[in-house]
Amino acid sequence: MRYNGIMNNQILIGLIRNAHDGLTRTVSAVPDDKMTWKPLDNGRTVLDLLGDAAQTAGMTAEMA
């Protein structure tokens, strides 16, 4: 399937690259001693979110 002449997998690759770049910038700005900090008892740490992002990327790659 095409969208404005661009294949869907190319759109997906661009979205993943943009998300990766944003996540990399954000995580790089977090001090090492705050990587396991969470805002509330039910909150998620930066490392939790990175784990989810890695897992999602793996599942997306399997679907492509």
DAGI-V874529 format. One line per field, one symbol per residue. phi: phi as a letter, one per 20 degrees, with the letter a starting at -180 (. if undefined). psi: psi as a letter, one per 40 degrees, with the letter a starting at -180 (. if undefined). burial: I if it has 24 or more other ideal C-beta (glycine too) atoms within 12 Angstrom, else O. Layout:
phi: ???
psi: ???
burial: ???
This chain:
phi: .dclndfgffffffffffffffffffffeefgfdfdfcfbgefdegfgffffffffffffffff
psi: iihfehidddddddddddddddddddddehideedeiidideiiidddddddddddddddddd.
burial: OOOOOOOOOOOOOOOOOOOOOOOOOOOOOOOOOOOOOOOOOOOOOIOOIOOOOOOOOOOOOOOO
